[in-house]
Amino acid sequence: MKKMILPIITFVIALIVLAVTSYAWFTKRDEIPGFSQNTDGLRLEYEITKDTEKLITITDLAFFDYKNDTISDAEYQYFLDMALKYEVTLKNSCDYDFYVNITNNSINEYSPYVGLLVFSNEPDLSLYSSFNDLRNASLENNQISISARTSTNVIFYVFGVVSNEPENNDFLNLSYKLNVLFNVTTNSK
């Protein structure tokens, strides 16, 4: 019996060590969805039951000089070809109607960041001759109404913004985070 105690103790210790070390292999990891300039036909769906925040990684972002809250008219002619466009389906899973305010929380006025324009449907881009016209046509306060137990589509235009002249072009090769907050309210506009 004494000869069996040492192998049993060794086996139990090995089992405990194995259980403790293997736990790290099975911990939950949240992956941040991402997309790039080469992404084509991107469509995302979010189920909204309360305030929801989504963090998206973007690479190969086209940047525009952004001064005095506008993109220059000279650069705007390339905006439609270079900005990322994707469709988002927002689904109201609640039993009541609500408004969703779409907020871009990734704005940093002192370094390059991701800009966002939101539309309730596909805009006729030939009607706009400047970035200010296009921005004014986007959803007022990025607010959209969604009836109970229904869904609606919105169009996002995502682009890079350079508000201050950087010392070099290293910022062009970085990945950026688009932090979008879908804030739910039941009050009218």
PLY file of the C-alpha trace (Angstrom):
ply
format ascii 1.0
element vertex 189
property float x
property float y
property float z
element edge 188
property int vertex1
property int vertex2
end_header
0.00 0.00 0.00
2.87 2.39 0.79
4.27 1.81 -2.71
0.96 3.02 -4.23
0.84 6.34 -2.32
3.74 8.03 -4.17
2.38 7.29 -7.71
-1.14 8.37 -6.66
0.13 11.66 -5.19
2.26 12.27 -8.32
-0.74 11.55 -10.55
-3.00 13.94 -8.56
-0.39 16.73 -8.64
0.10 16.23 -12.39
-3.67 16.39 -12.89
-3.89 19.66 -10.92
-0.98 21.20 -12.86
-2.53 20.09 -16.15
-5.92 21.56 -15.19
-4.41 24.90 -14.14
-2.21 25.28 -17.24
-4.85 24.14 -19.73
-7.40 26.67 -18.38
-5.45 29.46 -20.10
-5.98 27.75 -23.45
-9.76 27.93 -23.15
-10.33 31.48 -21.93
-12.74 33.58 -24.02
-11.27 36.05 -26.50
-13.29 38.75 -28.21
-12.04 39.40 -31.71
-12.42 42.89 -33.15
-13.96 42.69 -36.62
-11.99 44.47 -39.27
-12.03 45.47 -42.89
-9.82 47.26 -45.38
-9.98 49.29 -48.56
-9.98 45.99 -50.47
-13.18 44.79 -48.78
-16.00 44.70 -51.28
-19.73 44.57 -50.54
-19.35 44.60 -46.77
-22.59 44.26 -44.83
-22.78 44.13 -41.04
-25.76 43.39 -38.81
-26.13 44.52 -35.21
-28.92 43.56 -32.84
-29.80 46.54 -30.67
-31.53 46.01 -27.34
-29.85 48.85 -25.43
-26.78 51.01 -25.96
-24.36 48.99 -28.05
-20.75 49.87 -28.78
-18.83 48.32 -31.67
-15.11 48.60 -32.25
-13.96 47.92 -35.80
-10.36 47.77 -37.04
-9.73 49.39 -40.43
-6.59 49.11 -42.56
-5.64 50.71 -45.90
-7.68 53.78 -45.06
-7.72 56.69 -47.53
-6.91 59.97 -45.77
-8.11 63.46 -46.57
-6.89 66.83 -45.31
-9.58 68.14 -42.99
-9.40 71.83 -42.18
-12.14 74.06 -40.81
-14.51 71.07 -40.56
-14.37 70.31 -44.27
-12.43 68.41 -46.90
-11.08 70.68 -49.63
-13.02 70.74 -52.89
-9.88 69.60 -54.71
-9.75 66.42 -52.61
-13.52 65.91 -52.58
-13.48 64.84 -56.23
-11.69 61.65 -55.06
-13.78 61.13 -51.95
-16.45 58.90 -53.48
-13.87 56.59 -55.04
-11.66 56.34 -51.97
-13.97 56.36 -48.94
-15.06 52.95 -47.67
-18.78 52.34 -48.00
-20.61 49.63 -46.13
-24.15 48.78 -45.20
-25.21 48.17 -41.62
-28.46 46.47 -40.63
-29.73 47.62 -37.23
-32.27 45.27 -35.68
-34.62 46.42 -32.92
-35.15 43.36 -30.71
-37.33 45.22 -28.20
-41.11 45.47 -27.88
-41.08 49.25 -28.27
-40.02 51.78 -30.91
-36.80 53.67 -30.36
-34.35 56.11 -31.89
-30.73 55.19 -32.37
-28.07 57.90 -32.27
-24.95 56.76 -34.09
-21.85 58.36 -32.58
-18.29 58.11 -33.81
-16.20 57.83 -30.64
-12.88 57.55 -32.48
-12.39 61.27 -33.16
-9.05 62.67 -32.05
-8.45 66.18 -33.36
-4.70 66.03 -32.75
-3.81 62.91 -34.73
-5.17 61.05 -37.76
-8.52 59.37 -37.07
-11.49 57.67 -38.76
-14.31 59.89 -40.03
-17.87 58.66 -40.48
-20.89 59.81 -42.49
-24.22 58.01 -41.99
-27.15 57.86 -44.44
-30.56 56.23 -44.08
-30.42 55.08 -47.72
-28.03 55.19 -50.65
-27.46 58.87 -51.51
-27.31 60.08 -55.10
-23.73 61.28 -54.82
-23.86 63.18 -58.13
-26.11 65.76 -56.41
-23.32 66.94 -54.09
-20.45 69.09 -55.27
-18.57 69.46 -51.99
-17.88 67.60 -48.80
-19.97 70.11 -46.81
-22.99 69.39 -49.06
-22.55 65.66 -48.55
-22.06 66.02 -44.79
-25.18 68.19 -44.52
-27.17 65.52 -46.38
-26.18 62.83 -43.88
-28.58 61.91 -41.09
-29.30 64.79 -38.71
-27.40 64.00 -35.52
-26.92 60.53 -37.04
-30.35 59.64 -35.58
-32.63 57.01 -37.06
-35.98 55.61 -35.90
-36.54 51.84 -35.71
-39.94 50.33 -34.96
-40.34 47.47 -32.49
-39.22 44.04 -33.73
-38.05 45.40 -37.11
-34.75 46.22 -38.72
-33.47 49.00 -40.93
-30.42 49.54 -43.10
-28.02 52.46 -42.92
-25.08 53.30 -45.14
-21.72 54.22 -43.57
-19.02 56.14 -45.43
-15.71 55.70 -43.60
-12.61 57.75 -44.38
-9.38 58.90 -42.79
-9.01 62.43 -41.49
-5.78 64.36 -41.06
-6.46 67.61 -39.25
-2.86 68.56 -38.46
0.00 68.28 -40.92
2.01 65.19 -39.81
5.82 65.19 -39.90
5.91 62.08 -42.12
3.59 59.63 -43.85
3.95 56.77 -41.34
0.29 57.20 -40.36
-0.76 55.81 -43.78
0.50 52.32 -42.87
-1.27 52.00 -39.52
-4.53 50.29 -38.56
-7.24 52.49 -37.08
-10.16 51.81 -34.80
-13.66 52.98 -35.64
-15.51 53.07 -32.33
-19.24 53.37 -33.07
-21.78 53.84 -30.27
-25.43 53.04 -30.99
-27.24 55.01 -28.29
-30.91 54.09 -27.82
-33.59 56.59 -26.74
-37.36 56.17 -26.63
-38.08 59.90 -26.72
-39.03 61.72 -29.88
-36.51 63.95 -31.64
0 1
1 2
2 3
3 4
4 5
5 6
6 7
7 8
8 9
9 10
10 11
11 12
12 13
13 14
14 15
15 16
16 17
17 18
18 19
19 20
20 21
21 22
22 23
23 24
24 25
25 26
26 27
27 28
28 29
29 30
30 31
31 32
32 33
33 34
34 35
35 36
36 37
37 38
38 39
39 40
40 41
41 42
42 43
43 44
44 45
45 46
46 47
47 48
48 49
49 50
50 51
51 52
52 53
53 54
54 55
55 56
56 57
57 58
58 59
59 60
60 61
61 62
62 63
63 64
64 65
65 66
66 67
67 68
68 69
69 70
70 71
71 72
72 73
73 74
74 75
75 76
76 77
77 78
78 79
79 80
80 81
81 82
82 83
83 84
84 85
85 86
86 87
87 88
88 89
89 90
90 91
91 92
92 93
93 94
94 95
95 96
96 97
97 98
98 99
99 100
100 101
101 102
102 103
103 104
104 105
105 106
106 107
107 108
108 109
109 110
110 111
111 112
112 113
113 114
114 115
115 116
116 117
117 118
118 119
119 120
120 121
121 122
122 123
123 124
124 125
125 126
126 127
127 128
128 129
129 130
130 131
131 132
132 133
133 134
134 135
135 136
136 137
137 138
138 139
139 140
140 141
141 142
142 143
143 144
144 145
145 146
146 147
147 148
148 149
149 150
150 151
151 152
152 153
153 154
154 155
155 156
156 157
157 158
158 159
159 160
160 161
161 162
162 163
163 164
164 165
165 166
166 167
167 168
168 169
169 170
170 171
171 172
172 173
173 174
174 175
175 176
176 177
177 178
178 179
179 180
180 181
181 182
182 183
183 184
184 185
185 186
186 187
187 188
